[in-house]
Structures are given as structure tokens and as C-alpha cells.
Amino acid sequence: MSERPYILLSCAVSLDGYLNAASERRLLLSNDADFDRVDEVRASCDAILVGATTVRRDNPRLLVRSEARRGQRLARGLTASPVKVTITRRAELDASAAFFTTGDAERIVYCESTAVGPAVERLGAAATIVDAGAPVDLHGLTKDLHARGVSRLMVEGGANVLTQFLEAGLADELHLVVAPFFVGDSRARRFVGDGQFAWDVDHRASLAEVRKIGDVALLRYALAARFGGE
Ligand SMILES: NC(=O)c1ccc[n+]([C@@H]2O[C@H](COP(=O)([O-])OP(=O)(O)OC[C@H]3O[C@@H](n4cnc5c(N)ncnc54)[C@H](OP(=O)(O)O)[C@@H]3O)[C@@H](O)[C@H]2O)c1
């Protein structure tokens, strides 16, 4: 059995490859049908991970929205929504954020060693704080999640976190949704930053599926031999 969860990366980008706007305004890239598809994927996972900047900027709830899917999870003996996970160096997170206050599932904050004290003080009542080393070791983090019973992990962004998972080879599957408009402002965040990736001109990723969902396109890539399995 593998020591880490099956890892699925998921995000939406503009036609010019951005996953947010340059302003603080939250940019909605998907449409309702695609949000429902994402909800289905969320419901199939044991945990959802986002970076601390996404928690601060978007204030996401990270819950399964569909009553039917919540009910199916409960019937399987699970919580209605998956465990919520974030990573931080500075632990400058607000315990009143939706990440910490909504839903019935556990929240886990993987925190760089230097900020564990403040993290426990600020967030200890709302989340499990894990000392994740200095610097945070993503391989260790995924192993720890696996030991906590997470066998399927969804990583929902942002760019910083997605880049690290891709660079570290901790990605079995990528769901990339392309929205039909441009952001046109290089101050916005691209889907991935600079990095060394296993997939380059000589090592092309395998495109497993292309799906039209209303006005967006879902590109589904198999990034590892484990693709599709657990
Ligand atoms: N279009 C989409 O599908 C989508 C999805 C999600 C997010 N987004 C957008 O993405 C933007 C945020 O992306 P981002 O790239 O700026 O940030 P991010 O990836 O959400 O978070 C980055 C932060 O996470 C923490 N972090 C990441 N890796 C770490 C490590 N190895 N060790 C310790 N801490 C670590 C750090 O937090 P601290 O600063 O606390 O130390 C870092 O500043 C938002 O605007 C959001 O709207 C878009």
C-alpha cells in the first residue's frame, strides 16, 4: 500500500493562464455546472488542501454543497464534507475565517516549526496544529495525512501550493478548467510559477479527458501511473 494519499490537483484558469485577478476581488472562472462537478470531486475525497493565501483572500468554506452528496457521505460513516487542510509559514490566519468555522469535519493546519506557538494560540481551538518542520516538507505532510486516514486528497490551489505539489512529484491527476475569457494583467497569479517539472517538451503529460461543460473546458491529465486508482 502507498504511504501517501492519491493526490488530485484541481483549479480553473483564464484563457491566458491566470487563476485570479490582480485585484483583491475574487475571480469566478467556472460556471454553475462546473462548480457542481467540483462538488462531486470534493465529495469523493477525504481531505481538501488550500494554501494560506487562498484562505485569507477567498475565505472559502470548502464544503460539499449538494444535500444528496452530503447524505451519501454520512451514510458511508464519513463527515458530510472532507477534512480541511492548509499550510502556513507565518500562521497569520484568522480563526473566524470560514475555513475554521463552517462544517463538521476536522481542520488541520500544517505550520512551519517557527510559527507553531502563535498558531496554537490563534487557531488551536478551531484546528489541529501540526508542526510540519522548517521548511515544511510536503512529502512528510502527505505521509502524515495518510496516517490520519486520508487516502484521497484534493489540492485546490493557489498557485504557490500547486507549483510545489507538481515540482515535488506529488500529483497523480490534474483537473484544469479553462474559462472563456482573458485576465490580461501580469500582476495576477498564473496557475503555476517558475519551477522544474517532470513534464517538459521531452516528457509530455498524458491527456486523459477533454470535457465541454457549458462555456468552460475541463482538461484532465494523468500525471502518474496511479492515475484513476487509489
Ligand atoms: N482559480 C482557481 O482554481 C483557484 C483556486 C485556489 C486559489 N486561487 C487563487 O489563488 C490565489 C492565492 O494563490 P497564491 O499562490 O498566492 O497562494 P496559496 O498557494 O493559496 O498560498 C500560499 C501560502 O501558503 C503557505 N505555504 C505554501 N507552501 C508552503 C510551505 N511549503 N510551507 C509553509 N507554508 C506554505 C504560505 O502561507 P503564509 O503566507 O501564511 O506563510 C504561502 O504564502 C488567490 O487569489 C485565490 O483566489 C484560485
The ligand as an SDF file (V2000), in Angstrom:
LIG
                    3D

 48 52  0  0  0  0  0  0  0  0999 V2000
   -8.7080   29.5610   -9.9560 N   0  0  0  0  0  0  0  0  0  0  0  0
   -8.6040   28.6420   -9.0390 C   0  0  0  0  0  0  0  0  0  0  0  0
   -8.9560   27.4850   -9.2690 O   0  0  0  0  0  0  0  0  0  0  0  0
   -8.0400   28.9980   -7.6960 C   0  0  0  0  0  0  0  0  0  0  0  0
   -8.0020   28.0470   -6.6830 C   0  0  0  0  0  0  0  0  0  0  0  0
   -7.4550   28.4140   -5.4610 C   0  0  0  0  0  0  0  0  0  0  0  0
   -6.9450   29.6840   -5.2820 C   0  0  0  0  0  0  0  0  0  0  0  0
   -6.9990   30.5820   -6.2840 N   0  0  0  0  0  0  0  0  0  0  0  0
   -6.4340   31.9280   -6.1240 C   0  0  0  0  0  0  0  0  0  0  0  0
   -5.0690   31.8070   -5.8310 O   0  0  0  0  0  0  0  0  0  0  0  0
   -4.6580   32.9670   -5.1010 C   0  0  0  0  0  0  0  0  0  0  0  0
   -3.7110   32.5400   -3.9930 C   0  0  0  0  0  0  0  0  0  0  0  0
   -2.6540   31.8130   -4.5690 O   0  0  0  0  0  0  0  0  0  0  0  0
   -1.1820   32.0280   -4.0440 P   0  0  0  0  0  0  0  0  0  0  0  0
   -0.3060   31.2810   -4.9660 O   0  0  0  0  0  0  0  0  0  0  0  0
   -0.9440   33.4900   -3.8610 O   0  0  0  0  0  0  0  0  0  0  0  0
   -1.2020   31.3930   -2.5970 O   0  0  0  0  0  0  0  0  0  0  0  0
   -1.5840   29.9530   -1.9910 P   0  0  0  0  0  0  0  0  0  0  0  0
   -0.9310   28.8840   -2.7630 O   0  0  0  0  0  0  0  0  0  0  0  0
   -3.0520   29.8830   -1.7710 O   0  0  0  0  0  0  0  0  0  0  0  0
   -0.9290   30.0750   -0.5480 O   0  0  0  0  0  0  0  0  0  0  0  0
    0.4270   30.3930   -0.3980 C   0  0  0  0  0  0  0  0  0  0  0  0
    0.7390   30.4490    1.0860 C   0  0  0  0  0  0  0  0  0  0  0  0
    0.5960   29.1400    1.6340 O   0  0  0  0  0  0  0  0  0  0  0  0
    1.6140   28.9340    2.6040 C   0  0  0  0  0  0  0  0  0  0  0  0
    2.5330   27.9240    2.0990 N   0  0  0  0  0  0  0  0  0  0  0  0
    2.6000   27.4180    0.8410 C   0  0  0  0  0  0  0  0  0  0  0  0
    3.5570   26.4900    0.7710 N   0  0  0  0  0  0  0  0  0  0  0  0
    4.1250   26.4130    1.9840 C   0  0  0  0  0  0  0  0  0  0  0  0
    5.1650   25.6340    2.5200 C   0  0  0  0  0  0  0  0  0  0  0  0
    5.8170   24.7160    1.8020 N   0  0  0  0  0  0  0  0  0  0  0  0
    5.4820   25.8330    3.8150 N   0  0  0  0  0  0  0  0  0  0  0  0
    4.8130   26.7200    4.5630 C   0  0  0  0  0  0  0  0  0  0  0  0
    3.8050   27.4810    4.1200 N   0  0  0  0  0  0  0  0  0  0  0  0
    3.4660   27.3210    2.8420 C   0  0  0  0  0  0  0  0  0  0  0  0
    2.2910   30.2630    2.8100 C   0  0  0  0  0  0  0  0  0  0  0  0
    1.4710   30.8850    3.7870 O   0  0  0  0  0  0  0  0  0  0  0  0
    1.8340   32.0600    4.7910 P   0  0  0  0  0  0  0  0  0  0  0  0
    1.8540   33.2670    3.9000 O   0  0  0  0  0  0  0  0  0  0  0  0
    0.7010   32.0760    5.7430 O   0  0  0  0  0  0  0  0  0  0  0  0
    3.1180   31.7380    5.4300 O   0  0  0  0  0  0  0  0  0  0  0  0
    2.1430   30.9050    1.4410 C   0  0  0  0  0  0  0  0  0  0  0  0
    2.2450   32.3150    1.4700 O   0  0  0  0  0  0  0  0  0  0  0  0
   -5.9130   33.5950   -4.5610 C   0  0  0  0  0  0  0  0  0  0  0  0
   -6.1060   34.8390   -5.2020 O   0  0  0  0  0  0  0  0  0  0  0  0
   -7.0310   32.6640   -4.9700 C   0  0  0  0  0  0  0  0  0  0  0  0
   -8.1770   33.3600   -5.4050 O   0  0  0  0  0  0  0  0  0  0  0  0
   -7.5430   30.2740   -7.4930 C   0  0  0  0  0  0  0  0  0  0  0  0
  1  2  1  0
  2  3  2  0
  2  4  1  0
  4  5  1  0
  4 48  2  0
  5  6  2  0
  6  7  1  0
  7  8  2  0
  8  9  1  0
  8 48  1  0
  9 10  1  0
  9 46  1  0
 10 11  1  0
 11 12  1  0
 11 44  1  0
 12 13  1  0
 13 14  1  0
 14 15  2  0
 14 16  1  0
 14 17  1  0
 17 18  1  0
 18 19  2  0
 18 20  1  0
 18 21  1  0
 21 22  1  0
 22 23  1  0
 23 24  1  0
 23 42  1  0
 24 25  1  0
 25 26  1  0
 25 36  1  0
 26 27  1  0
 26 35  1  0
 27 28  2  0
 28 29  1  0
 29 30  1  0
 29 35  2  0
 30 31  1  0
 30 32  2  0
 32 33  1  0
 33 34  2  0
 34 35  1  0
 36 37  1  0
 36 42  1  0
 37 38  1  0
 38 39  2  0
 38 40  1  0
 38 41  1  0
 42 43  1  0
 44 45  1  0
 44 46  1  0
 46 47  1  0
M  CHG  2   8   1  16  -1
M  END
$$$$
